[in-house]
């Protein structure tokens, strides 16, 4: 019988979150900051790259920063097929649609900070002395 690992909830040691490398920017980030993508075969035999936000799909996965700019970089470099080790042409458009609807749409409302910055004459830091 193997011994199971018991963790102490009062322990001060911290287990670092796993990090992965973005296929577009080549930056190492925590998994929670990246989107996992997977290659799937369609019924017509073509290969499509799809988003795997739950990180549960079968097959080789790759990681990308969930921005349209990162998607464009990866598409231009043909990084999707290379990272997923697919020798044929891949359709990465489903990933672009997923990013546009789930990530970029949320960022449209997030930069309320930009309006405040514009009112302050371009200064973002309120505490800075002039």
The first five atom37 places (N, CA, C, CB, O) and aatype in JSON, in Angstrom:
{
  "aatype": [20, 20, 20, 20, 20, 20, 20, 20, 20, 20, 20, 20, 20, 20, 20, 20, 20, 20, 20, 20, 20, 20, 20, 20, 20, 20, 20, 20, 20, 20, 20, 20, 20, 20, 20, 20, 20, 20, 20, 20, 20, 20, 20, 20, 20, 20, 20, 20, 20, 20, 20, 20, 20, 20, 20, 20, 20, 20, 20, 20, 20, 20, 20, 20, 20, 20, 20, 20, 20, 20, 20, 20, 20, 20, 20, 20, 20, 20, 20, 20, 20, 20, 20, 20, 20, 20, 20, 20, 20, 20, 20, 20, 20, 20, 20, 20, 20, 20, 20, 20, 20, 20, 20, 20, 20, 20, 20, 20, 20, 20, 20, 20, 20, 20, 20, 20, 20, 20, 20, 20, 20, 20, 20, 20, 20, 20, 20, 20, 20, 20],
  "atom_mask": [
    [1, 1, 1, 1, 1],
    [1, 1, 1, 1, 1],
    [1, 1, 1, 1, 1],
    [1, 1, 1, 1, 1],
    [1, 1, 1, 1, 1],
    [1, 1, 1, 1, 1],
    [1, 1, 1, 1, 1],
    [1, 1, 1, 1, 1],
    [1, 1, 1, 1, 1],
    [1, 1, 1, 1, 1],
    [1, 1, 1, 1, 1],
    [1, 1, 1, 1, 1],
    [1, 1, 1, 1, 1],
    [1, 1, 1, 1, 1],
    [1, 1, 1, 1, 1],
    [1, 1, 1, 1, 1],
    [1, 1, 1, 1, 1],
    [1, 1, 1, 1, 1],
    [1, 1, 1, 1, 1],
    [1, 1, 1, 1, 1],
    [1, 1, 1, 1, 1],
    [1, 1, 1, 1, 1],
    [1, 1, 1, 1, 1],
    [1, 1, 1, 1, 1],
    [1, 1, 1, 1, 1],
    [1, 1, 1, 1, 1],
    [1, 1, 1, 1, 1],
    [1, 1, 1, 1, 1],
    [1, 1, 1, 1, 1],
    [1, 1, 1, 1, 1],
    [1, 1, 1, 1, 1],
    [1, 1, 1, 1, 1],
    [1, 1, 1, 1, 1],
    [1, 1, 1, 1, 1],
    [1, 1, 1, 1, 1],
    [1, 1, 1, 1, 1],
    [1, 1, 1, 1, 1],
    [1, 1, 1, 1, 1],
    [1, 1, 1, 1, 1],
    [1, 1, 1, 1, 1],
    [1, 1, 1, 1, 1],
    [1, 1, 1, 1, 1],
    [1, 1, 1, 1, 1],
    [1, 1, 1, 1, 1],
    [1, 1, 1, 1, 1],
    [1, 1, 1, 1, 1],
    [1, 1, 1, 1, 1],
    [1, 1, 1, 1, 1],
    [1, 1, 1, 1, 1],
    [1, 1, 1, 1, 1],
    [1, 1, 1, 1, 1],
    [1, 1, 1, 1, 1],
    [1, 1, 1, 1, 1],
    [1, 1, 1, 1, 1],
    [1, 1, 1, 1, 1],
    [1, 1, 1, 1, 1],
    [1, 1, 1, 1, 1],
    [1, 1, 1, 1, 1],
    [1, 1, 1, 1, 1],
    [1, 1, 1, 1, 1],
    [1, 1, 1, 1, 1],
    [1, 1, 1, 1, 1],
    [1, 1, 1, 1, 1],
    [1, 1, 1, 1, 1],
    [1, 1, 1, 1, 1],
    [1, 1, 1, 1, 1],
    [1, 1, 1, 1, 1],
    [1, 1, 1, 1, 1],
    [1, 1, 1, 1, 1],
    [1, 1, 1, 1, 1],
    [1, 1, 1, 1, 1],
    [1, 1, 1, 1, 1],
    [1, 1, 1, 1, 1],
    [1, 1, 1, 1, 1],
    [1, 1, 1, 1, 1],
    [1, 1, 1, 1, 1],
    [1, 1, 1, 1, 1],
    [1, 1, 1, 1, 1],
    [1, 1, 1, 1, 1],
    [1, 1, 1, 1, 1],
    [1, 1, 1, 1, 1],
    [1, 1, 1, 1, 1],
    [1, 1, 1, 1, 1],
    [1, 1, 1, 1, 1],
    [1, 1, 1, 1, 1],
    [1, 1, 1, 1, 1],
    [1, 1, 1, 1, 1],
    [1, 1, 1, 1, 1],
    [1, 1, 1, 1, 1],
    [1, 1, 1, 1, 1],
    [1, 1, 1, 1, 1],
    [1, 1, 1, 1, 1],
    [1, 1, 1, 1, 1],
    [1, 1, 1, 1, 1],
    [1, 1, 1, 1, 1],
    [1, 1, 1, 1, 1],
    [1, 1, 1, 1, 1],
    [1, 1, 1, 1, 1],
    [1, 1, 1, 1, 1],
    [1, 1, 1, 1, 1],
    [1, 1, 1, 1, 1],
    [1, 1, 1, 1, 1],
    [1, 1, 1, 1, 1],
    [1, 1, 1, 1, 1],
    [1, 1, 1, 1, 1],
    [1, 1, 1, 1, 1],
    [1, 1, 1, 1, 1],
    [1, 1, 1, 1, 1],
    [1, 1, 1, 1, 1],
    [1, 1, 1, 1, 1],
    [1, 1, 1, 1, 1],
    [1, 1, 1, 1, 1],
    [1, 1, 1, 1, 1],
    [1, 1, 1, 1, 1],
    [1, 1, 1, 1, 1],
    [1, 1, 1, 1, 1],
    [1, 1, 1, 1, 1],
    [1, 1, 1, 1, 1],
    [1, 1, 1, 1, 1],
    [1, 1, 1, 1, 1],
    [1, 1, 1, 1, 1],
    [1, 1, 1, 1, 1],
    [1, 1, 1, 1, 1],
    [1, 1, 1, 1, 1],
    [1, 1, 1, 1, 1],
    [1, 1, 1, 1, 1],
    [1, 1, 1, 1, 1],
    [1, 1, 1, 1, 1],
    [1, 1, 1, 1, 1],
    [1, 1, 1, 1, 1]
  ],
  "atom_positions": [
    [[0.85, -1.18, 0.0], [0.0, 0.0, 0.0], [0.89, 1.23, 0.0], [-0.96, 0.0, 1.22], [1.85, 1.31, 0.77]],
    [[0.58, 2.18, -0.85], [1.39, 3.39, -0.92], [0.89, 4.42, 0.08], [1.37, 3.97, -2.34], [-0.31, 4.5, 0.37]],
    [[1.81, 5.17, 0.6], [1.44, 6.21, 1.55], [0.89, 7.41, 0.78], [2.65, 6.63, 2.42], [1.45, 7.82, -0.23]],
    [[-0.18, 7.95, 1.28], [-0.75, 9.13, 0.62], [-0.14, 10.38, 1.23], [-2.3, 9.16, 0.75], [0.26, 10.4, 2.4]],
    [[-0.08, 11.4, 0.43], [0.5, 12.66, 0.89], [-0.58, 13.43, 1.66], [1.05, 13.51, -0.31], [-1.67, 13.68, 1.13]],
    [[-0.27, 13.8, 2.88], [-1.2, 14.56, 3.71], [-0.68, 15.98, 3.81], [-1.38, 13.91, 5.12], [0.48, 16.2, 4.15]],
    [[-1.54, 16.93, 3.52], [-1.12, 18.32, 3.62], [-1.72, 18.95, 4.87], [-1.54, 19.11, 2.38], [-2.85, 18.66, 5.25]],
    [[-0.95, 19.79, 5.48], [-1.38, 20.48, 6.68], [-1.98, 21.82, 6.26], [-0.21, 20.68, 7.68], [-1.28, 22.64, 5.65]],
    [[-3.26, 22.07, 6.57], [-3.85, 23.34, 6.15], [-3.23, 24.55, 6.84], [-5.34, 23.32, 6.43], [-3.36, 25.67, 6.35]],
    [[-2.54, 24.34, 7.96], [-1.9, 25.44, 8.68], [-0.46, 25.66, 8.22], [-1.92, 25.17, 10.16], [0.23, 26.54, 8.74]],
    [[-0.02, 24.89, 7.27], [1.35, 24.99, 6.8], [1.57, 26.31, 6.06], [1.69, 23.8, 5.88], [0.68, 26.8, 5.37]],
    [[2.76, 26.87, 6.22], [3.08, 28.13, 5.56], [3.78, 27.91, 4.22], [3.95, 28.99, 6.46], [4.04, 28.87, 3.49]],
    [[4.08, 26.67, 3.89], [4.73, 26.42, 2.61], [3.71, 26.58, 1.49], [5.37, 25.0, 2.57], [2.54, 26.23, 1.65]],
    [[4.16, 27.1, 0.4], [3.28, 27.37, -0.74], [3.74, 26.56, -1.94], [3.24, 28.88, -1.07], [4.91, 26.62, -2.32]],
    [[2.83, 25.83, -2.52], [3.14, 25.1, -3.74], [2.89, 26.02, -4.92], [2.29, 23.78, -3.86], [1.77, 26.48, -5.12]],
    [[3.92, 26.31, -5.7], [3.73, 27.24, -6.81], [2.8, 26.66, -7.87], [5.08, 27.6, -7.44], [2.77, 25.45, -8.1]],
    [[2.04, 27.55, -8.51], [1.15, 27.13, -9.59], [1.99, 26.74, -10.8], [0.15, 28.26, -9.95], [3.03, 27.36, -11.06]],
    [[1.56, 25.72, -11.55], [2.32, 25.32, -12.74], [2.41, 26.46, -13.75], [1.68, 24.09, -13.39], [1.47, 27.24, -13.91]],
    [[3.54, 26.55, -14.41], [3.73, 27.57, -15.44], [3.85, 26.9, -16.8], [4.97, 28.45, -15.14], [4.33, 25.78, -16.91]],
    [[3.42, 27.61, -17.82], [3.5, 27.15, -19.19], [4.01, 28.29, -20.06], [2.13, 26.62, -19.7], [4.0, 29.45, -19.63]],
    [[4.45, 27.97, -21.26], [4.96, 28.98, -22.19], [3.93, 29.24, -23.27], [6.31, 28.53, -22.8], [3.41, 28.31, -23.88]],
    [[3.65, 30.51, -23.52], [2.72, 30.91, -24.58], [3.36, 30.63, -25.93], [2.33, 32.41, -24.44], [4.53, 30.95, -26.14]],
    [[2.6, 30.03, -26.85], [3.15, 29.71, -28.18], [3.37, 30.96, -29.02], [2.23, 28.75, -28.91], [4.11, 30.91, -30.0]],
    [[2.74, 32.07, -28.67], [2.88, 33.3, -29.45], [3.96, 34.22, -28.88], [1.55, 34.05, -29.5], [4.86, 34.64, -29.61]],
    [[3.87, 34.51, -27.6], [4.77, 35.49, -26.99], [6.02, 34.87, -26.4], [4.05, 36.26, -25.92], [6.99, 35.57, -26.11]],
    [[6.01, 33.57, -26.22], [7.12, 32.81, -25.62], [7.38, 33.2, -24.16], [8.4, 33.03, -26.44], [8.45, 32.93, -23.63]],
    [[6.4, 33.83, -23.53], [6.53, 34.2, -22.12], [6.01, 33.07, -21.25], [5.78, 35.51, -21.81], [5.0, 32.44, -21.57]],
    [[6.7, 32.83, -20.13], [6.24, 31.84, -19.17], [5.26, 32.51, -18.23], [7.43, 31.21, -18.39], [5.55, 33.57, -17.66]],
    [[4.09, 31.89, -18.07], [3.04, 32.43, -17.2], [2.38, 31.3, -16.44], [2.0, 33.22, -18.02], [2.53, 30.13, -16.79]],
    [[1.65, 31.67, -15.4], [0.86, 30.68, -14.68], [-0.23, 30.13, -15.6], [0.24, 31.29, -13.4], [-0.71, 30.83, -16.49]],
    [[-0.6, 28.89, -15.38], [-1.63, 28.26, -16.22], [-2.94, 29.04, -16.18], [-1.87, 26.82, -15.76], [-3.68, 29.07, -17.17]],
    [[-3.24, 29.66, -15.04], [-4.5, 30.39, -14.91], [-4.55, 31.62, -15.81], [-4.71, 30.8, -13.47], [-5.63, 32.15, -16.07]],
    [[-3.4, 32.09, -16.29], [-3.34, 33.27, -17.15], [-3.35, 32.91, -18.64], [-2.1, 34.08, -16.83], [-3.41, 33.8, -19.49]],
    [[-3.27, 31.63, -18.96], [-3.19, 31.19, -20.35], [-4.41, 30.35, -20.72], [-1.91, 30.38, -20.58], [-5.12, 29.85, -19.85]],
    [[-4.64, 30.21, -22.0], [-5.73, 29.39, -22.53], [-5.13, 28.15, -23.18], [-6.6, 30.2, -23.55], [-4.22, 28.25, -24.01]],
    [[-5.64, 26.98, -22.79], [-5.16, 25.74, -23.4], [-5.91, 25.52, -24.71], [-5.36, 24.52, -22.44], [-7.11, 25.75, -24.8]],
    [[-5.17, 25.09, -25.72], [-5.76, 24.78, -27.02], [-5.4, 23.35, -27.4], [-5.28, 25.78, -28.11], [-4.37, 22.83, -26.99]],
    [[-6.27, 22.72, -28.2], [-6.09, 21.33, -28.6], [-6.48, 21.19, -30.07], [-6.94, 20.37, -27.7], [-7.39, 21.86, -30.54]],
    [[-5.79, 20.32, -30.78], [-6.13, 20.03, -32.18], [-7.16, 18.91, -32.21], [-4.86, 19.63, -33.0], [-7.0, 17.89, -31.54]],
    [[-8.2, 19.1, -33.0], [-9.23, 18.07, -33.18], [-9.41, 17.81, -34.67], [-10.58, 18.5, -32.53], [-9.2, 18.7, -35.5]],
    [[-9.79, 16.59, -34.99], [-10.03, 16.23, -36.39], [-11.52, 16.32, -36.67], [-9.49, 14.8, -36.7], [-12.34, 15.75, -35.94]],
    [[-11.87, 17.03, -37.72], [-13.27, 17.17, -38.12], [-13.71, 15.95, -38.91], [-13.48, 18.46, -38.95], [-12.89, 15.11, -39.28]],
    [[-15.0, 15.87, -39.16], [-15.54, 14.72, -39.9], [-15.03, 14.67, -41.34], [-17.06, 14.77, -39.9], [-14.96, 13.59, -41.93]],
    [[-14.67, 15.82, -41.91], [-14.15, 15.83, -43.28], [-12.65, 15.56, -43.34], [-14.45, 17.16, -43.94], [-12.06, 15.57, -44.43]],
    [[-12.02, 15.32, -42.2], [-10.6, 15.0, -42.16], [-9.69, 16.18, -41.9], [-10.21, 14.37, -43.43], [-8.5, 16.0, -41.67]],
    [[-10.24, 17.39, -41.95], [-9.41, 18.57, -41.67], [-9.16, 18.71, -40.17], [-10.08, 19.86, -42.23], [-9.88, 18.14, -39.35]],
    [[-8.15, 19.48, -39.83], [-7.77, 19.65, -38.43], [-8.12, 21.06, -37.99], [-6.25, 19.37, -38.22], [-7.77, 22.04, -38.65]],
    [[-8.82, 21.16, -36.86], [-9.17, 22.45, -36.29], [-8.56, 22.56, -34.9], [-10.72, 22.64, -36.22], [-8.46, 21.57, -34.18]],
    [[-8.15, 23.74, -34.55], [-7.63, 24.01, -33.21], [-8.77, 24.64, -32.42], [-6.36, 24.94, -33.24], [-9.36, 25.63, -32.86]],
    [[-9.07, 24.07, -31.27], [-10.17, 24.56, -30.44], [-9.67, 24.92, -29.06], [-11.3, 23.52, -30.35], [-8.65, 24.41, -28.6]],
    [[-10.4, 25.8, -28.4], [-10.06, 26.2, -27.03], [-10.5, 25.11, -26.06], [-10.73, 27.56, -26.67], [-11.53, 24.47, -26.26]],
    [[-9.72, 24.92, -25.02], [-10.02, 23.95, -23.97], [-9.95, 24.68, -22.62], [-9.03, 22.73, -24.02], [-9.01, 24.46, -21.86]],
    [[-10.94, 25.53, -22.32], [-10.86, 26.33, -21.1], [-10.89, 25.5, -19.82], [-11.98, 27.31, -21.08], [-10.36, 25.93, -18.79]],
    [[-11.51, 24.32, -19.86], [-11.56, 23.48, -18.66], [-10.31, 22.61, -18.52], [-12.8, 22.6, -18.69], [-10.1, 21.97, -17.49]],
    [[-9.48, 22.58, -19.56], [-8.22, 21.82, -19.57], [-8.45, 20.33, -19.36], [-7.28, 22.36, -18.49], [-7.72, 19.68, -18.62]],
    [[-9.46, 19.8, -20.02], [-9.81, 18.4, -19.84], [-9.81, 17.59, -21.14], [-11.15, 18.3, -19.2], [-9.92, 16.36, -21.09]],
    [[-9.69, 18.23, -22.28], [-9.78, 17.51, -23.55], [-8.57, 16.61, -23.76], [-9.91, 18.49, -24.72], [-7.47, 16.89, -23.27]],
    [[-8.81, 15.54, -24.49], [-7.73, 14.6, -24.78], [-6.79, 15.16, -25.82], [-8.3, 13.27, -25.25], [-7.15, 16.04, -26.6]],
    [[-5.59, 14.64, -25.8], [-4.63, 15.0, -26.84], [-3.6, 16.02, -26.39], [-5.34, 15.52, -28.03], [-3.68, 16.58, -25.29]],
    [[-2.65, 16.23, -27.27], [-1.59, 17.2, -27.0], [-2.2, 18.59, -26.93], [-0.47, 17.14, -28.08], [-3.01, 18.97, -27.78]],
    [[-1.81, 19.32, -25.93], [-2.29, 20.68, -25.78], [-1.16, 21.68, -25.91], [-2.99, 20.85, -24.44], [0.02, 21.33, -25.79]],
    [[-1.52, 22.91, -26.14], [-0.57, 24.01, -26.17], [-1.24, 25.17, -25.44], [-0.15, 24.41, -27.65], [-2.44, 25.13, -25.17]],
    [[-0.47, 26.19, -25.13], [-0.97, 27.3, -24.33], [-0.74, 28.61, -25.06], [-0.31, 27.32, -22.95], [0.3, 28.82, -25.68]],
    [[-1.73, 29.51, -24.97], [-1.63, 30.81, -25.62], [-2.2, 31.88, -24.68], [-2.38, 30.81, -26.98], [-3.14, 31.64, -23.94]],
    [[-1.59, 33.05, -24.74], [-2.13, 34.19, -24.01], [-3.46, 34.55, -24.66], [-1.12, 35.42, -24.02], [-3.51, 34.73, -25.88]],
    [[-4.55, 34.66, -23.88], [-5.86, 34.85, -24.49], [-6.15, 36.28, -24.95], [-6.92, 34.44, -23.51], [-7.04, 36.95, -24.42]],
    [[-5.38, 36.74, -25.93], [-5.63, 38.03, -26.55], [-5.61, 37.85, -28.06], [-4.56, 39.09, -26.11], [-4.97, 36.93, -28.58]],
    [[-6.31, 38.72, -28.76], [-6.33, 38.62, -30.22], [-4.96, 38.92, -30.81], [-7.37, 39.58, -30.81], [-4.59, 38.38, -31.85]],
    [[-4.2, 39.78, -30.15], [-2.85, 40.09, -30.63], [-1.96, 38.84, -30.58], [-2.23, 41.23, -29.79], [-1.22, 38.56, -31.52]],
    [[-2.05, 38.09, -29.48], [-1.27, 36.85, -29.37], [-1.73, 35.84, -30.41], [-1.39, 36.26, -27.95], [-0.9, 35.13, -30.99]],
    [[-3.04, 35.77, -30.66], [-3.54, 34.85, -31.67], [-2.97, 35.21, -33.05], [-5.09, 34.87, -31.71], [-2.56, 34.33, -33.8]],
    [[-2.95, 36.51, -33.36], [-2.42, 36.95, -34.66], [-0.94, 36.61, -34.81], [-2.63, 38.45, -34.83], [-0.5, 36.2, -35.88]],
    [[-0.17, 36.77, -33.73], [1.25, 36.44, -33.77], [1.42, 34.94, -34.02], [1.95, 36.85, -32.44], [2.21, 34.53, -34.86]],
    [[0.67, 34.13, -33.28], [0.77, 32.67, -33.43], [0.34, 32.23, -34.82], [-0.08, 31.96, -32.37], [0.95, 31.33, -35.4]],
    [[-0.71, 32.84, -35.35], [-1.18, 32.49, -36.69], [-0.15, 32.87, -37.75], [-2.53, 33.17, -36.98], [0.1, 32.1, -38.67]],
    [[0.43, 34.04, -37.61], [1.44, 34.51, -38.57], [2.67, 33.6, -38.56], [1.85, 35.96, -38.25], [3.24, 33.32, -39.61]],
    [[3.06, 33.15, -37.38], [4.24, 32.27, -37.25], [3.92, 30.8, -37.51], [4.83, 32.41, -35.86], [4.81, 29.95, -37.49]],
    [[2.65, 30.51, -37.74], [2.19, 29.12, -37.9], [2.53, 28.28, -36.67], [2.81, 28.49, -39.16], [2.93, 27.12, -36.78]],
    [[2.38, 28.89, -35.52], [2.76, 28.24, -34.27], [1.75, 27.21, -33.8], [2.94, 29.28, -33.2], [2.11, 26.31, -33.04]],
    [[0.5, 27.3, -34.25], [-0.52, 26.35, -33.79], [-0.17, 24.93, -34.22], [-1.89, 26.74, -34.35], [-0.12, 24.03, -33.38]],
    [[0.07, 24.73, -35.49], [0.41, 23.4, -35.99], [1.71, 22.87, -35.43], [0.49, 23.42, -37.49], [1.82, 21.69, -35.11]],
    [[2.7, 23.76, -35.31], [4.0, 23.34, -34.8], [3.91, 22.94, -33.32], [5.03, 24.47, -34.98], [4.48, 21.92, -32.93]],
    [[3.22, 23.72, -32.51], [3.11, 23.43, -31.09], [2.3, 22.16, -30.83], [2.48, 24.6, -30.35], [2.57, 21.42, -29.89]],
    [[1.31, 21.92, -31.67], [0.46, 20.75, -31.5], [0.96, 19.54, -32.29], [-0.96, 21.07, -31.9], [0.33, 18.48, -32.28]],
    [[2.09, 19.71, -32.97], [2.72, 18.65, -33.75], [1.77, 18.06, -34.79], [3.22, 17.54, -32.83], [1.6, 16.84, -34.89]],
    [[1.15, 18.96, -35.55], [0.25, 18.57, -36.63], [0.94, 18.92, -37.93], [-1.16, 19.29, -36.52], [1.37, 20.06, -38.13]],
    [[1.06, 17.95, -38.83], [1.81, 18.17, -40.06], [0.97, 18.8, -41.17], [2.38, 16.87, -40.55], [1.53, 19.3, -42.15]],
    [[-0.34, 18.8, -41.04], [-1.2, 19.4, -42.06], [-1.58, 20.82, -41.67], [-2.46, 18.54, -42.27], [-1.3, 21.28, -40.56]],
    [[-2.22, 21.51, -42.6], [-2.72, 22.86, -42.34], [-3.81, 22.79, -41.26], [-3.27, 23.51, -43.65], [-4.67, 21.91, -41.31]],
    [[-3.77, 23.72, -40.29], [-4.77, 23.72, -39.23], [-5.63, 24.98, -39.32], [-4.1, 23.63, -37.84], [-5.18, 26.03, -39.77]],
    [[-6.87, 24.85, -38.88], [-7.79, 25.98, -38.83], [-7.85, 26.46, -37.39], [-9.22, 25.58, -39.37], [-8.44, 25.79, -36.53]],
    [[-7.25, 27.61, -37.11], [-7.22, 28.14, -35.75], [-8.29, 29.2, -35.51], [-5.85, 28.74, -35.46], [-8.32, 29.82, -34.45]],
    [[-9.17, 29.4, -36.48], [-10.21, 30.42, -36.35], [-11.14, 30.18, -35.16], [-11.03, 30.47, -37.62], [-11.55, 31.16, -34.54]],
    [[-11.49, 28.92, -34.79], [-12.33, 28.72, -33.6], [-11.7, 29.29, -32.32], [-12.6, 27.24, -33.41], [-12.42, 29.75, -31.44]],
    [[-10.39, 29.27, -32.22], [-9.71, 29.84, -31.05], [-9.86, 31.36, -31.07], [-8.21, 29.44, -31.03], [-10.09, 31.97, -30.03]],
    [[-9.73, 31.95, -32.25], [-9.89, 33.41, -32.36], [-11.3, 33.82, -31.94], [-9.61, 33.88, -33.81], [-11.47, 34.81, -31.22]],
    [[-12.31, 33.08, -32.39], [-13.69, 33.37, -32.0], [-13.87, 33.24, -30.49], [-14.66, 32.44, -32.74], [-14.54, 34.07, -29.87]],
    [[-13.29, 32.21, -29.91], [-13.42, 31.99, -28.47], [-12.8, 33.14, -27.69], [-12.77, 30.65, -28.06], [-13.39, 33.64, -26.73]],
    [[-11.61, 33.55, -28.09], [-10.93, 34.67, -27.41], [-11.74, 35.95, -27.55], [-9.51, 34.87, -27.98], [-11.9, 36.7, -26.59]],
    [[-12.26, 36.19, -28.75], [-13.02, 37.42, -28.99], [-14.29, 37.47, -28.14], [-13.39, 37.52, -30.47], [-14.66, 38.54, -27.65]],
    [[-14.95, 36.35, -27.97], [-16.2, 36.36, -27.21], [-16.0, 36.24, -25.7], [-17.08, 35.25, -27.67], [-16.77, 36.83, -24.94]],
    [[-15.0, 35.49, -25.25], [-14.84, 35.25, -23.82], [-13.83, 36.15, -23.13], [-14.46, 33.84, -23.61], [-13.95, 36.38, -21.93]],
    [[-12.85, 36.64, -23.84], [-11.8, 37.45, -23.2], [-11.83, 38.9, -23.66], [-10.44, 36.86, -23.49], [-11.89, 39.8, -22.83]],
    [[-11.79, 39.13, -24.95], [-11.73, 40.5, -25.46], [-13.01, 41.27, -25.15], [-11.48, 40.49, -26.97], [-12.96, 42.47, -24.89]],
    [[-14.16, 40.6, -25.16], [-15.42, 41.28, -24.85], [-15.43, 41.76, -23.4], [-16.61, 40.34, -25.1], [-15.98, 42.82, -23.11]],
    [[-14.82, 41.0, -22.51], [-14.76, 41.4, -21.1], [-13.84, 42.6, -20.92], [-14.28, 40.24, -20.23], [-14.06, 43.42, -20.03]],
    [[-12.81, 42.71, -21.74], [-11.86, 43.81, -21.61], [-12.42, 45.12, -22.14], [-10.58, 43.48, -22.35], [-11.89, 46.19, -21.82]],
    [[-13.49, 45.07, -22.93], [-14.09, 46.3, -23.44], [-14.63, 47.12, -22.27], [-15.22, 45.98, -24.45], [-14.55, 48.35, -22.29]],
    [[-15.16, 46.45, -21.26], [-15.73, 47.15, -20.12], [-14.72, 47.36, -19.0], [-16.91, 46.39, -19.59], [-14.94, 48.2, -18.14]],
    [[-13.63, 46.63, -19.0], [-12.65, 46.71, -17.92], [-11.86, 48.01, -17.88], [-11.7, 45.58, -18.03], [-11.63, 48.52, -16.78]],
    [[-11.44, 48.59, -18.99], [-10.59, 49.76, -18.89], [-11.33, 51.05, -18.56], [-9.86, 49.94, -20.17], [-11.13, 52.06, -19.23]],
    [[-12.19, 51.03, -17.55], [-12.81, 52.25, -17.08], [-11.73, 53.16, -16.52], [-13.9, 51.96, -16.01], [-11.91, 54.37, -16.42]],
    [[-10.62, 52.57, -16.17], [-9.46, 53.3, -15.66], [-8.93, 54.27, -16.72], [-8.36, 52.32, -15.23], [-8.4, 55.32, -16.37]],
    [[-9.07, 53.94, -18.0], [-8.56, 54.79, -19.07], [-9.27, 56.14, -19.13], [-8.7, 54.09, -20.41], [-8.65, 57.16, -19.42]],
    [[-10.58, 56.15, -18.84], [-11.32, 57.42, -18.84], [-10.81, 58.31, -17.71], [-12.84, 57.17, -18.69], [-10.69, 59.52, -17.88]],
    [[-10.53, 57.71, -16.57], [-10.01, 58.46, -15.43], [-8.63, 59.01, -15.76], [-9.95, 57.58, -14.18], [-8.31, 60.14, -15.39]],
    [[-7.82, 58.22, -16.44], [-6.47, 58.65, -16.82], [-6.55, 59.84, -17.77], [-5.69, 57.49, -17.46], [-5.77, 60.79, -17.65]],
    [[-7.49, 59.79, -18.71], [-7.63, 60.89, -19.67], [-8.03, 62.18, -18.96], [-8.66, 60.53, -20.74], [-7.56, 63.26, -19.33]],
    [[-8.9, 62.09, -17.95], [-9.33, 63.28, -17.21], [-8.2, 63.88, -16.4], [-10.49, 62.93, -16.29], [-8.2, 65.08, -16.13]],
    [[-7.22, 63.06, -16.02], [-6.11, 63.54, -15.2], [-4.96, 64.03, -16.07], [-5.62, 62.43, -14.29], [-3.86, 64.24, -15.57]],
    [[-5.2, 64.22, -17.31], [-4.15, 64.72, -18.19], [-3.11, 63.68, -18.54], [-3.48, 65.89, -17.56], [-1.95, 64.0, -18.77]],
    [[-3.54, 62.42, -18.59], [-2.62, 61.36, -18.98], [-1.86, 60.74, -17.83], [-1.66, 61.88, -19.96], [-1.08, 59.81, -18.04]],
    [[-2.07, 61.22, -16.6], [-1.39, 60.62, -15.45], [-2.21, 59.46, -14.92], [-1.14, 61.67, -14.33], [-3.4, 59.6, -14.67]],
    [[-1.58, 58.34, -14.76], [-2.28, 57.18, -14.25], [-2.13, 57.06, -12.74], [-1.77, 55.92, -14.92], [-3.03, 56.54, -12.08]],
    [[-1.03, 57.51, -12.17], [-0.77, 57.37, -10.76], [-1.26, 58.61, -10.03], [0.74, 57.14, -10.5], [-0.73, 59.7, -10.21]],
    [[-2.3, 58.45, -9.18], [-2.89, 59.58, -8.45], [-1.95, 60.13, -7.38], [-4.19, 59.16, -7.8], [-2.04, 61.31, -7.05]],
    [[-1.06, 59.31, -6.85], [-0.22, 59.69, -5.72], [1.06, 60.39, -6.13], [0.11, 58.48, -4.92], [1.83, 60.83, -5.27]],
    [[1.3, 60.51, -7.39], [2.54, 61.1, -7.86], [2.5, 62.62, -7.7], [2.8, 60.72, -9.32], [1.5, 63.26, -8.05]],
    [[3.57, 63.19, -7.18], [3.65, 64.64, -7.0], [4.14, 65.28, -8.29], [4.58, 65.02, -5.83], [4.95, 64.71, -9.02]],
    [[3.62, 66.49, -8.57], [4.04, 67.18, -9.78], [5.0, 68.29, -9.48], [2.86, 67.74, -10.52], [5.46, 68.98, -10.39]]
  ]
}
